[in-house]
């Protein structure tokens, strides 16, 4: 199949949520890959726009504002400024960094909704939803808390239990109450509009499953799973006082749902940037690429394309490259636990080392699976790769030129077979580098870029100009000319990845920026040209610097444990009668088999012998126990819990457990071997 030719590119990066700073997980997943791709296209002379902005609506922002006693606008103003400045300092070169609280965005999102509304593309539904009579407001899912029906967590939200990972609805919660006032909510009738995603299943199947098999396997697989499971109408409005008002009569107190509002931010940002915005959004010769994290795949591959299709006139993304998650020192990054490396703090604590972070996060990017950032690896990559390879080569080439020729580039003389082989090797890297970038394999592309310096280092080590100069000074002129050409090529190759370092190399060579088309040329620096003063490109990072960062994380972990231990013990629940207690049938049971539930992180399917039968129980304990360590253990099971279907399995019972102060689950087990079916009471 002939590859489609594009005349321009539109690159979007997932809008960071403006209720907190950016951390290394965000950078590795979205923003560094996006910036590498954009800088590469610019070096090639392509017509490309890179747009992003702050996502500033939604319930989490209103919750944060309420906790801090400030307005939602004050929350988003603070974090928008912090995020924007942090990106600038790291060299993330968006053409525009906008925000969804802008007037342009409000108008764009309202017009988008109104067109779909006027054309009858929405389904209008009236439903009963929770209402806080004390606060006089409908409650969004996150404002409803109660007991999870699946794991018993008493602090589950109306949309998700963060303990067992289950997706919930407010109606499933046991003893729901308002997070606003603490009162018990009532049901009231409310009207909302829904986008019938089921109407777009055939279109999505043809477009994605048949038309984009080249997408990354994690993206393609998740899309296929959603489509195979059947799509349902999705609400595009909600009852809330923070957001873009629904622009129709009878919608007072309702705003556009943030998932509908936010992706339109890409369009409104482009509008703010250029009056020619339509040629980037409505021309078939524009290539649209969304860079996102894996938690945003469904919105960018299923929901937003359905919105664009329903509206008409817009192009669809050609690719949606999504990375997996980055962990920190073996633990999941968590903003609520402050378990993260925050970008703004890194920039303050490591001045001048912007490219070190860019390099490490790209070299260790979670492109195909979750990966781990460690400070020791950060130090090792800086010292053994950036200092010892890239920095060492550039420094030697420039220092020797200054020493032997007063900074004047020597002419290239007769070439040896080794010279020709080295030049051929340099010329052969470009095709691989381009292919890897254009297929979003940025880790491999970075290796290609670093190969220029590796080849240069080896060339100088093998030719030993510091020795040859004593016996054959003419030969050294050729050696250093070739070394300087490789240095210039290195500056071009690393620019998408490490723009600050590329600029420093150009400054030391006293040359202007090269175009991508010049990569591979051995005539980038003319004989007789005078270079600038050499300087160290990178500095070694000492152990004490890393120890401070590890101590900082250790203090965070200790503080989290202390906070858990000092949490107020929950109040005793309401008294129950002895008859109520006797209705609970708890039996000693043996776990016969255990296996992970497909496409979940926290669920295990257990087969247990209760003494009265053999049955299956689905339990959210996969993060605490492996299947192997459970088989054969005796546990206590509530056998007369009402059965519930979970992920295709009818779960008949609940394994009883206790949670310690650190959040670790402990099985409740008989203190000695007991016959299955023994009644606890």
SULURFEN-V831546 format. One line per field, one symbol per residue. burial: b if it has 9 or more other C-alpha atoms within 8 Angstrom, else e. A space follows every 10 residues. Layout:
burial = ???
This chain:
burial = eeeeeebbbb bbbbbeebbe bbbbbbbbbb bbbbbbbbbb bbbbebbbbb bbbbbbbbee bbebbbeeeb bbebbbeebb ebbbebbbbb bbbbebbbbb eeebbbebbb ebbbbbbeee bbbeeeeebb bbeeeeebbb bbbbbbbbee bebebbbbbb beebbeebbb ebbeebbbee eeeebbeeee ebbbbbbbeb beebbbbbbe ebeebeeebb ebbbebbeee bebebbbbbb ebbbbbeeee beebbbbbeb bbbbbbbbbb bebeeebeeb bbbeebbbbb bbbbeebbbb bbbbbbebbe beebbebebb bbbbbbbbee eebeeeeebb ebbbebbeee eeebbbbbbb bbbbbbbeeb bbbbbeebbb bbbbbbbbbb bbbbbebbbb bbeebebbbb bbeeeeeeeb ebbeebbbbb ebbbebbeeb bbbbbbbbbb bbbbbbbebb eeeebeebbe eebebbbbbb bbbbbbbbbb bbbbbbbbbb bbbbbbbbbb eeeebbeebb bbebbebeeb bbeeeebeee beeeebeebb eebeebbeeb beebeeeeee eeeeeeeeee eeeebbbbbb bbbbebbeee ebbbbbbbbb beebbbbbbb bbeeeebeeb beebbbbbbb eeeeeeeeeb bbbbbbeebe eeeebebbeb eeeeebbbee e
